[in-house]
Amino acid sequence: MKQVLFGTLLLCAALAGCNSDAELAGNGIGTPTNPAEVEESPTAFNIANQCVAIQSLANDRFISMNSDGSYGVSQATAVNASPFYLKPTALGKYMIYNRDKAMMRAVGSSAGTPVSSATAFSDAIEWTVLEDEKGRAGFSLTNSGNNMKLALLGFSNGLGTVESSGNSEETLFQFVKSTGCAEFPEIATNTQGRTFAGAGLNNAVKGFADVHNHITATTFLGGAHHGTPHHRFGVTQALGSCEANHGPMGRLDLVDNLFKFSPQATHDTQGWPTFRTWPAADALTHEGLYYKWLERAWQAGLRIFVTNLVENETLCNVVKVSKGMPLQNCNEMESAVAQIDYIKQLESYIDAQEGGPGKGWFRIVTSPKEARKVINEGKLAVVLGIEISHLFNCGIKLGQNLCDEAEIDKQLDRLHALGVRQMFPIHEFDNAFGGNGIFDGAVLNVGNFLDTGAFWQTYDCPGGDNNYADYILRQPGAVMTSVPGLGNDPVTQALIGANPGLAPLYPTGENQRQCNRRGLTELGKYAFKRLMEKGVIIEVDHMELSIKGDLIEMADRQMPKYPLVSTHGAHGGITREQGRKILAAGGIIYPYQGDAKSWSEDLKVIAPLKSQQFDFAMGFGADTNGLGAQAGPRGADRPQISYPFTLFQGPDWAGVFNINVTPVKFDKQTSGERVFDANTEGQAHYGLKADWVEELRLEGGNEALKALYNSAEVYIQMWERTTAKRTQINP
């Protein structure tokens, strides 16, 4: 009987008839689509997100809820039983959500104590579901708060908890399809249809690549970042009020206010369900990558997602003092490594929502072969990168290196073993490898002083301030901010010559963009050599212009040439010749995302540099959660998105795919009470990447869509070339 009833439950879920959100949520790739595919045997996992009645195997009665929030086991039929929504907190763990929008809670630690209802979140409302260890039908439910099992309480037909060592029939229950559950709070994808899978392992993958993001930035900057991509107790806890982090009216949001040059700025701290002021395109310290938003982007064709472990020790030290947490560890390597555990938890959590281990659409991969397999299954291949200023603990202080070759070898092996495959050798500040590519002449120069003990020493950038002809995407350097009143006068020049780096003293005026004088060091050469030997994807962005040239020369001396990547808007500048060499060696240049119009313009700049030897495409780096502002609203002079819109059908999509794909319809994304419109709000959160694709269709048409939807394949081809065997590695 149990298998028949539970099979009905799963069939109902497959046909989107049991979930009140199913009409707009769409189905995942692993969801059964016809009765022949339905699993009839229940597991501890495929009951996830289902509306059920719970039946005791001891008396064949169903659980009902009393008016005072207590429970009895006395109903003869599932129809008369109370319906419960099983919301996963992790694989095999659930909140049992009742019709009064409360959770079943274990009370105390005494055996035989009845369970009750609670709206507060704690371990006491989480239950681990396990198959019976003796192979009997049914499941046991163990509470995380008191480590006791849910049980029928003797002749009273009450429901309570007993010692976990007990395995009598009173502790066994089964789940039967029901209706009428209260809707557990969650964000919808607001989509209809089923996203595409691949054409087979021997065919090119389709989909777009976002090669620069920060989904693990949950502990970023000592707690300055608010919100998380998931929480075991759901969206209300993941995206709740930021007042505890940012203070009343957001007055303690120091990092965001610093970047906006507005120290007294305030914002509404309320998150779920109103989201009055965040997420927003310019909200730098609020979560923009909640997993349901990411799922909407995946539905739109996102197939490669590079997420960089990230930390900024200088800003972290500032924030920890402001928050009264002097013992907070701000070491960049340790913070980055700790974030790996979080992304694995996220992968597991998404598996739990989708019905079991490996069932989720979010898959961490460590090789191009794994990426091809995952994408062919229609899932999202997640690549781990790292973007910190002290890679391998190789900072610099007062001119002294803080690492050596042995430390580089140790930390490189450590990161690689943990699955990190893409690395920025240099980020925002100078380090033991060389100088960073200056792009901010004020705030980050102060940061460099705090981090290294010296301000940047500079030289006049090649090409002058207004000469863009020699560069792609971004010029190198910046006009520097000097001590007020000083500049091109003889006294300043004398001080610059006598005290390089000890004071922020720079030439000023037109055509005086300054580049970083610190070039590639011997330790930097060693690090680059070891990265190539390890087959790591090496980022050129954020390096000083001359160091990019040195690295390209080193890469070109390899046999075959070693591909390099630019994923972050060419920070530090890239000359056209450098761009040609990067593409000629099989590397990639994917620009900062920006709006669809600017991306289309970037495509026109980069495409003429492509190599005839390798396939060309162009994805983007969104830098969500990375203190990078996102694209703003559509201009009134641009074609507007018309909601709902449908992707993957129509003349602009001709030839984009190598198989027939099913269209997917997207309505305006709704989070709680907030309805998002990309026309008026831009890229307020990551779910609006789907809307951005529609913008791109309007701006760039068929050619732009082809370039975008081939970008996952071209990324994988580049990755395959990094792991190719080489006959020699020159120093």
N, C-alpha and C positions, 0 to 999 in steps of 0.2 A: 504493500500500500504506500509506504513511504516513497519508494522510487517513482511510482506513478504520479503521486501528488507533486513531488519535487520536480519531476520532469515537466509537468504542467507549468510549474513556476518558472523554470528556465525558458520554456518555449514562449511564455508570456513576455519575459524580459527580452527575448530575441526579437519579438515582433513589436517591441516598444509599446506594449500595452499596460505595463505595470508601473511605469515611472512617469510621474506627472510632468517631468521635465523632458521626456524623451522626444516629444514632437519637435523641439528645437535643438536638442542636444546632439542628435546624430549618433551613429553607431561607430564603435571602434573597429579596427581591422579584425580583431579576434572574435567579434560577436557573431554567434550562429545566425544564419539567415534563412534556414528552412528546417523542418522537423528532422530530416535525416542527419543534420549536423549537431543536434541537441544532445548534450550529455544528460543522461537520466539519473546518474548516481550523484548524490550530493557530496560535496567536500566542505572542508572548513573554509574554503576560499570563494567558491562560486555562489555563495549566499550573499555576497557583498552587494550593498545598495538595493536590497530587495525588501518588499513589504510582505511580512509573514505572520502567521499565527504559530505559537510555540506550544508543542504538545509534550506532555510527560509520558514516558514509556512505562512508568510505574503504575499509573491509573488510567492511561489512555485519555486523560482529560486535558483541556487547553487552558492556558493562562489567561486570566482576565484581570483588569485593573479596577480597584475599588475607588470610591469617591475621595477617600483620604490619601490616595497615592500608594496604598499598599497593594499586594497582589494575592490572588488565590488561584488554585488549579482545579477548577470545578466545572468548566463549560464542556458540554458533550460534543459540540461541533465547532469547526473552525469559523463558521459564519457568526456564531455568538461570542467568539473569543475576541480579545483585544488585539488589534493589529499593531505590529512593531516594525519599525524601519531599522535595518541593520547597517549602520554606518561604520565602515572600517576605520580604525585608528592606525592599524599596521596590518601586515599579513597575518590573517587568522585571529585578529583582535577587533572587537566591535563595541560601539555604543548601542544600547538597546533603547531606541527612541520611541516614546509612547505618543498616544493621540493628544495628550496635553502638552506636548512639546517639552517633555522632561525625559531624563534618562533613568533607567533602572539602576539603583545604587545598592551596594552592599553596606550594611551598617555594623560597625564594630568588629570585634575579633572573636566573639563567643559563638560557638557552634549552635545552630538552631535559631539564630536571630533572624527575624523576617527581613526581607529586602524592602526598600522604599523607593520613592522617586525624588529626583533632585534636578535642579537646573544649573547648579554650579559644576564646573569641570574639575575633576580630580581623578586619581587612580581608581577610586571607588566606583566609577561608572564605566570602567573598561573591563571587558570580558574576553578571555581567550577561549576560542572554540577548538576542541580537539575530538578526533574520532576516538571511539572507545578502545582502550588498550587491550581488551579481551576480544575484540572483533565483533561485539554485539552491535545491533542497529542503534543509531542515535549518536548524539554528541554530548560531551561534558562541557560546562562553561565555568572557567575558573576566574575569579575576580582578581584584578591587579592590585587592589587596595589591601585586602586581607588574605590573599592567596588561598581562599576557600572556594568550594564548588557550590554552584547553584543546585538546589535540591527541593524535591517535594518533601514537606515536613510532616511525615507520618499521617495519622488519621485526620488531622485538622484540614488537610488539603491546602495548607498554607505554602508559601514560597519563601525560602530563606537560603542560608549558606551553611555548609557543614565542612568538616575537615577535608582538606584536599586529598588526603590519603584514601578517603572513602571512594569506593567504585561500585556501590550498589546500584540497582536499577533506578533508585530514587534520584540519582544524579545524571540521568540520561534523558535527553530531549531531542525532538526532531522538529524540522521547520516545514511548514505547509503554506502554500500560496494563500495570500490574503489581499484585501483591498482596504482603502480608507485610511492609510497611514498619514500622519502629519508629515509635511514636507520638511526634511532636514535642510537647514540653511546652506546654500551653496551658490556659486557663480556658474551661470550657464555659458555654453559656447555660442548659443543662438545661431545654430547652423542646422540645415537639413541636407541629408545626403551622406555619402560615404566617401571619404578621401581615398585616393588611388594607391594601389600597390605597384610592384615592379613588373617588368616584362620578362623576368627570368634572370638567373645569376650570370648568364653569358651575354647579357645585353646591358647597354648603358643605363644607369639609374637616371631618374628624373626627379626634379625638385630643386628648391633653392637652398643656398647655404648662407647662414648667418655665422660669420667666422670670428665674432668678437662680442662676447657678453659676459655677464657676471651673476649667474643665478645663485652662486654660493656666498654672496656678499651679505649674509645675514648677521655676521659678527664684525663686519667691516668697520674700521675706524673706531674701535673700542666701544661700539654701541651707538654710533651716530646714525647708522642706517636703521630705519624702522620698518617692520613687517617682514614676513617670510613667504617663500613660494608655497609652503604648505605648513600645516600644523596638525598634529594627530587628532585634535579636537575640532578641526574644521576652520572655515573661513572667518568666523567671528573672532577666533583667537589669532589667526595668522594676520589679519588685516584690521584689527581693532584700533582703538584710540592710540595715538602716538604721544599723549600727554606725559606718560611716564618717561619717555625718551627725550622729548623735545620741550617739556615744560608747559605751563599754562599758556594757551594761545600760541604755542610753538616758539616762545621767546628764547629757548635754549637750543634751537636748531643751529648750532654754531657753524657747522661745515657748510650747509646750504647758504646761510646768510653770508658767510665769508666769500663764497664763490660768486654771489650776487652783489657783493660790495654793499650790503645792506644789513649791518649788524643789529638793527632794531626791528627787523621784519618780523611779522607774525603770520600765523595761518591757523585755520580751523583744524583742530586736532582730531575731530571725529572721523574715523574710518568707516568700517561697516556699520550700518547699511547706507549711510547718506553719501559718504565720499564727497563732501562739499568742495574741498580744495585739493585733494590728492586721491588717486594718482593724477599726475598732470605732466605734460611734456617737459616742463621746467622744474619739477619737484625732484631734486637730485638725491635726497636722502630718504625717499619713501619707496616701498616695494613696487616694482613695475613688472615683475615676472611671476606672479601667482600662477600656479600650474594650470589652472583652467584657462587663463589667458594664453599661456604657451600652447595648450591643446588646440585652441582656436587657430593659432598660427600654423600648427601642424596640419590641421584640417585644410588649410589653404595651400599646403605643399611644402612647408619647411621640412627639410630632410637631413641637413647637416647643421649642428648647433655646437659651436665651440664656446665653452664657458671657461673663462680664465679665473683661476684662484687669484685673489687680489688682497692687498693690504698696503697701507701707507703708514709707515712707522711714525713719521713726524706728526701727521694729523692725529693718529691714534694717541700719541702721548699728550697732545693738547686736549683731546676729548676726555681722556681718562682722568685728567686733573679736574676738568670742569664738572665731571660726574662724581668726583670723590672716590675714585677707584684706583688708588696709587699702585696696587699690585697687579693690575691688568697687564698681561703679557702682550706687548706690541711687536715682538720679533716677527718680521715679515714671513720668514720661512715657516715658523711654527704655526702662525695663523693660517697660512695657505694650506699646509698639510692637514690641519684640523678641519678645513672646509671640505676635504675629500670625504670624510665620514658623512657630512651633511648631504652631499649629492647622492651618495649611496642610499641614505635613508629616503631621499626623495624618490629615487628609482623604485625602491621597495614599496613606498606608500602608493605610488601610481599603480604598481602591480596589484596592490591590495584593492584599489578601487575598480580595477578591470577584471578581477576574479582569480588571481593566483600568481605564483612565481613565474616570471617571464611573459605574462599576459599583457603587460602594459605597453604603451606606445612609446615610452621613454627608455632608451637603451644606451648605457655607457659602453663605448667601444674603445679598443686599444690598438686596432690595426685596420688598414684599409680593407682587408678581406672581411673582417667583422662588419665594417660599415656597409659594404655592398650587400651582405646577407640581410642586415637589419632593414635597410632601405628597400630591398626587394620585397620584404614582407610588408611594406607600407608603413614602417615605423620610423621614429626619429633617432638618428645616430648622434650621440652626444660625445664630443671629444673634449678631454680635459687639457686646458692650457694653464699658463701661469704668467702673471703680469705684475711684477714687483720691482722695486729699485735695488733690492739687495738679493738678487738671485744667487743661490748657493751661499748665502751669508757674506757675499762679496761687496760690502759697502766700503767706504773710504772715510777716514776721519783725520783731519789736519794733515792730509797728504799721505797718510799711512794706510796700506791695504789691510782690510779686516779678514782676509782669507788667503789661502795659498792653493797650490795645485792639488794637494792632498784633499783639502776641503771641497774643492770643485768636484773631484772624482767621487767623493763620498756622497755629496748632496745630489749630484746628477744621478748616480745609481739609485739613490733613495726615491727621488721623484719618478724616475722611469719605472721602478718596481711598483709604485703606487698608481701607475697608469697615466701619468702626465706625458703628453706627446707633442705639445706646442709651447714654445717658450719665448719670452721677451728677455734677451740678455741685459738690456738697459731700459729703464723706464723714465720716471720724471726727474731724477736727480743723478748727478755724477756717481759713478761707482768704480770699483777696482778694474773694470774692463775698459772704461773710457768715459767720454762725456755724452750727456743726453742731448737730444735735438731740442733746442730752445724753441718754444712757441708761445710762452707767456713771460713777459719781461718784468713782472712785478711780484705777484703772490708766490709763484713757484721759485723765484730767485731767493726770496726769504726762506722758503722751505729748504732750498739747497744749502743755505747757510746753516740752518738749524740741523740739517742732516749730516753735512760733511765738515762744517766749521769754516766754510769759505763761500763767498759769492762767486757766481760764474765769471771766469775770465773769457773775454770775447775777441772776435775779429770781425771786420766788415764782411757780411755775407756776400758771396758771389752774385753778381747780377743786379745789385741795388734793390731799393725798396719797392719799385713798381715794375720790375721786369719779370713777367710771368712766362716769357717765351721759352725759357730753358727748363721749366719745371712742370710736373703734372700734379694736379690736385691741390698742392700746397707749397708755398715758398718756404725755405728754411728761415729760422731765426725770428726775431721780434725786435721792435723798438723798445729799448730798455728804459726802465724807470730808475733815474739816478737820485742821489741825495738832492733835495730841493736847492736850486740856485747854482748847482754845479753842472758842468757839461763840457763844452768845447773850449773853455778858457785855458790858458797856460797852466794855472794852478792845478786844475783838475787833471790835465794830461800828465803833469809831473807826478801827482799822487797815484794815478793809474800805473805809471811805469815803476814807481818805487814800492807800491803795496798791492800787487795784483791779487784780487780776490778778497782783500781784507775789508773793502767798503764797496757799496754799489755805486761805482763811478763809471759812467759810460759816455761815449760820444752821443750827441743827440742831434735831431734835425732830419730833414728829408734824406732819403736814400741812405739811412744809417741803420738798417736792420743788422742786428748783431748775431753772429753764430758762436757756438761754443768752441773755445780754443783747445779744450782737452780732447786729444785724439785717442786712437786705439793703443792700448798698453800691451805689454808682453803677456800679462796675465789674461787679457782679453783675447789675444791670439790663441792662447792655450785653450780657453773656454770654447771658442768657436770651433777649434779642431775637434775637441771632445764631443761637442754637440753633433757634428757631422758624423763622427765615428759611431755615435749612438743612434743615428737616424732620426733625430728630433727635427720637427718642423720649426725653422728659425725665423723669427719676426725681425724685419729691418726697421719697422716704425719705432719712433722714439730715440733712435740713434742719431748722433751728430752726423751731418751730411758726409763728412770725410770718412767716418767709420763705415757708413753704408758702402762707400766705394771700396774700402779695404776688404770688407766682408764679401762683396760681390767678386772681387778678384780672387780671394781664397776659394770661394765656391766654384768659380769657373776653372780653377786648376785641378779640380777633382775629375776623375774619369769613371763614369760620365759626370758631367757638370752637376753640381748640387743645387737643387731648386730652393729658392727663398720666397718668403711671402710678405706682403704688405696688406694688413687687414684693418688698419686703424687710421685711414685718411691721410697716409703719407706724413705722419707727424715727424717733424724735423726736416721735411723737404725731400723730394726725390727728383733728380734731374730726368729729362726725357731719355737720355742715354742710359742712365741707371735702370729706368723702367724697361727699356728695350732688352737690356741684358738679363733682368729678372725673368721676363717672359721667354726670352730665347733659351734659358736654361730649364724651362718647364715650371717656373714658379707662377705665382698668381698675384694680382693686384686687385683687391676688392675694396672699394672706397667706403668711407663712413656713409651710413644709410642716407641721412638727410631726407628731404621730401622727394617725391617721385620725379619732379621736374629736374632737380639738381642731379639725381642719380642718372637720369637719361642723358644729361649733359656730360657727366663724368664718363659714361659709356662711349660717347663720341670722342673724348680725349684719349681714353686708354685703348680702345679697339684698334686704332691705326698702328699701335706699337706691337701688336701680337706677332707671334712667330708662326711661320708656315709649317713648322715641324710638329706643333702641339695644338690640341683643341683649345679654343678660347671661349670663355664665358665670364660672367661677372655677377658675383653675389654682393654681399655687403657686410659691414660690421656695425651693429646697432649700438653697442656699448650701454645697453640697459643695465641699471644698477651700478654703473661705473663712474658716477659723477659727470656723465655726458648728457647734455640737454638733447631731447629728441625733437623731431620735426614738428613745427607749429601748424596752425590751421591752414587749410587750403585758402589761397588768395581768392578774392572775389572775381578776379580776371581769369581764373583757371576753371576748366570743366569740373563740375561738382559730382561727387558720388551720389547715385540715386539708390536709396535703400528700399527693399532688399536688393542685393546684387548677386549675381551667379557667376562663379568662376568655372573655368574649364569647358565652356561652350561658347559658340559664336565664332565669327570669321577671324577675330584677332588671335584665337587659340589654334588656328590651323597649323599643323606641323610641329606644335610644341611638344607633343607626346608621341612615343613610339608604340603605344597601344591605345585602344579606346578607353576613355575614363568617364566615370559618372560625374555629372555636374554636382556642385555643392552650392547651396544657397546660404547667404549670410545676411542676417538682419542686423540692426544696430545692437551692439554688444551692451548687455545690461548687467550691472554689478550691484546687487542689493536694490536700492531705490534709484540708482544713477544710470541714466541711459547715455551712452557715448556716441558721438557723431564726429567722425574724423574730419569732416568738412570744417567744423567750428572748433575742434579741440586738438587736431593733429594727432600725433602718436602719444596719447596720454598714458597708455599701457601697452604691453606686448601683444595683447589680443588684437590690436588694431593693425598688426602687420598684414592681416587678411585684407583690411580696407586699403592699406598701402598698395597691395598688389592690384587692386581695382584702380587705384589712382595711376599706377604705372601703365595699365592697359590704356587708360585715357590719355596719358602723356606720350607714351612711346610705342604703343601698338604691338604688332606681332614681333618685330625684331627685338624689342626690349624684353618681351616675355620669353622669347627663345634664349636670349642671353642669360636671363635670370634662372630659368628652369633647367638649364644645363650646368649651373654653377656647382651643384652638389657633385656631379660626375667629374667636372674639371678639378675640383678640390681633391677628390679621391685619387685621380690620376697623379696629381702633384704629390700626394702622400705616398703613393706607390713608388714614385721616383726617389723620395727621400730614403726609402728602405732598400733600394737596389744595391747590389754588391758593387764595390768600387775596387779597381785594381791598385789604387794608391791614394793615400791621404797626405797631401803636402803640407808642411808647416806654414 
